[in-house]
Amino acid sequence: MGTYLQKARRGGVRWTLIDAEGQVLGRLASRAARVLMGKTSPDFTPHADHRDGVIVVNAEKIRLTGKKWDDKFYRHHTGYPGGLKEISARQVLEVHPERLVQEAISGMLPRTRLGERLRTRLKVYVGSAHPHAGQRPAALALSR
């Protein structure tokens, strides 16, 4: 007997709204990544695109536990000799608070073509306003 795999769902994107106010960054990121991958739907298939999108609002009100505000660094290389740049999580929050949430969630997605497609359906905003009211996102309640 062969293994049964559910066919991919067709149709529009099903959007989920997550409020990041007072949430711990890693816990919020893992829940958002599960929704993006489709693991919360009953017809989950690992290789299929489940057409789920996530909207995160209030990114500037995210929490980090312990001393991570000063001990957690985001690094990138410019491509030049000695070009390693690093910036603390506190500095990232001051300049681009949406990047904290976006990098945490995208780091939990697969590094494949499917993961690249899932990253396009992740929308992170500073403040409670977002331009996706027409998609009627369903709010996802996270425990604190």
C-alpha positions in Angstrom: 0.0 0.0 0.0 1.4 3.4 -1.0 1.7 6.5 1.1 -1.2 9.0 0.6 -0.2 12.6 0.1 -2.9 15.3 0.1 -3.0 17.5 -3.0 -2.1 21.2 -2.6 -5.0 23.5 -1.9 -5.9 25.9 -4.6 -7.5 29.3 -4.3 -6.6 32.5 -2.6 -4.2 33.0 0.3 -5.7 32.6 3.8 -4.3 35.4 6.0 -3.7 35.3 9.8 -3.2 38.4 11.9 -0.7 38.2 14.9 -0.4 41.0 17.4 3.2 41.1 18.7 2.5 43.4 21.6 4.1 41.9 24.7 5.0 38.6 23.0 8.4 36.9 23.3 10.2 37.0 20.0 11.1 33.3 19.6 7.7 32.0 20.7 5.9 34.3 18.3 8.3 33.4 15.5 7.8 29.7 15.9 4.0 30.0 15.9 4.1 32.3 12.8 6.4 29.9 11.0 4.1 27.0 11.7 1.2 28.9 10.2 3.2 29.9 7.1 4.3 26.3 6.5 0.7 25.1 6.8 1.3 22.9 9.8 -1.8 24.2 11.5 -4.1 23.0 8.6 -5.5 19.5 8.7 -4.3 18.7 5.1 -0.6 19.5 5.8 1.8 18.0 3.3 5.5 18.9 3.7 6.3 19.7 0.1 3.1 21.5 -0.7 2.4 25.2 -0.6 -0.6 25.7 1.7 -1.3 29.3 0.7 -1.3 30.7 4.2 -0.1 34.2 4.9 0.9 36.0 8.2 0.5 39.6 9.1 2.4 40.7 12.2 1.5 44.1 13.7 3.1 46.1 16.6 6.6 44.8 15.9 8.1 47.5 18.0 6.5 46.1 21.1 8.1 42.7 21.0 9.9 41.3 24.1 13.2 39.5 24.5 14.0 37.6 27.6 17.2 37.8 29.7 20.0 40.0 28.5 19.4 39.4 24.8 18.7 43.1 24.1 22.5 43.7 24.5 24.0 40.2 24.0 22.1 39.1 20.8 23.9 40.3 17.6 22.9 40.4 14.0 25.9 40.0 11.7 26.4 40.5 8.0 29.4 40.8 5.7 29.9 43.6 3.2 32.0 41.4 0.9 35.2 43.4 1.5 38.1 42.3 3.6 37.4 43.0 7.3 33.8 43.8 6.4 32.0 41.9 9.1 29.4 44.2 10.6 27.4 43.5 13.7 24.6 45.3 15.4 22.8 44.5 18.7 19.1 43.7 19.0 18.5 46.9 20.9 20.0 48.9 18.0 18.0 47.0 15.4 14.8 47.8 17.4 15.6 51.5 17.3 16.3 51.6 13.6 14.2 48.9 12.0 11.9 47.1 14.6 10.2 45.0 11.9 13.5 43.3 10.9 13.7 41.6 14.4 10.5 39.8 13.8 11.0 39.2 10.1 14.5 37.6 10.5 13.3 35.5 13.4 10.4 34.1 11.4 12.3 33.6 8.2 15.1 31.9 10.1 12.6 29.2 11.0 11.4 28.5 7.5 13.1 26.0 5.1 16.0 27.2 3.0 14.4 26.0 -0.3 12.4 27.4 -3.1 9.3 26.7 -1.1 10.8 28.7 1.8 11.4 31.6 -0.5 7.8 31.6 -1.6 6.6 31.4 2.0 8.8 34.5 2.9 6.9 36.5 0.4 3.7 36.0 2.4 5.1 37.3 5.6 4.1 40.9 6.2 5.5 42.7 9.3 4.4 46.2 10.3 5.3 48.8 13.0 2.1 50.0 14.7 -1.3 48.5 14.7 -2.3 49.7 11.2 -1.8 47.5 8.1 -3.0 47.7 4.5 -4.4 44.2 4.4 -8.0 44.8 5.7 -9.4 43.7 2.4 -8.0 40.2 2.9 -10.0 39.8 6.1 -7.2 38.3 8.2 -8.3 36.0 11.0 -6.7 37.0 14.4 -4.5 34.4 16.0 -4.5 34.5 19.8 -1.2 33.8 21.4 -0.8 33.2 25.1 1.8 35.3 26.9 
